């Protein structure tokens, strides 16, 4: 699994479960800075997506690392 955080690639230490829809173990996770225009605040957005069937989730949080932790917990649930 590759994490594209901070514009570079690094191996992720978190273990993501296979896709709940198709069972594929090739899961991509990207975390980036995003502006929530409704709230007029900046924060982190984390997207986790299956590379086979493209099922995915997206989480946005103001706090650093909270979008990533929330997305991982949601995906693994």
N, C-alpha and C positions, 0 to 999 in steps of 0.2 A: 504494500500500500504506500502511496506517495502523498505527501502533504505539500501543497504549493504555497504555504504561508510565507509571508515576507518576500515574495517574488522569487524564491528559490525552492529547490526540491530537497526534501529530507525524508528519511524513513520515519514513519509514525510509530510511537511506542504503544499507543492504544490499540487494542484488538477489536476490530469491527467484525460482527457476525456476518455470515453470508446473507445474500439478498433474501428477504422473506417471501418474495414473489416467485423468483426463478431458481434460487439456490446457488447462484454464481458467487464465487469468493473474490472476484475482481471488483473491489469497491473503492471509489475515488472520494477524497475529502479535500475541499478547498475552503480556506478561511481568508476573508478579505475585509477591508474597511469599507463601510457603506453609510450613506446618509439616509436616515429614515425621514422622508419629506413630510409625512403626516405629523411626526413628533418634533421635527426640526432639530434633530439630534444626530450626532455621529455615533457609530458603534461598529461592532464586528458582525459579519454575516458568515455563517458556515453552511456549506452545501455538501451533503453526502449523497452519492449517486452510484447505482449499479452500472457497470460498464457494459453489461449485456442487454438488460431490458430497460435501462434508464429510469427505473423507479428511484425516487429520491425524496429527501427532506431538506428543509431550509430553516435555520434558526437565526434570529437577530437579537443581539443583546448589547447594552451600552458598556457593560463591564468587560475588561480584557479577559479572554479565555472562557467566558461564560457561554458564548454562543457555541463554541467547540464542545464544551462539556455537555451542554444541553442536547446538541445534535447527536453526539455519540450515545448518550443515554436513551434518546428517542429511537435511534436506529437499532440499538441492541435490545430494546424492549420487545 
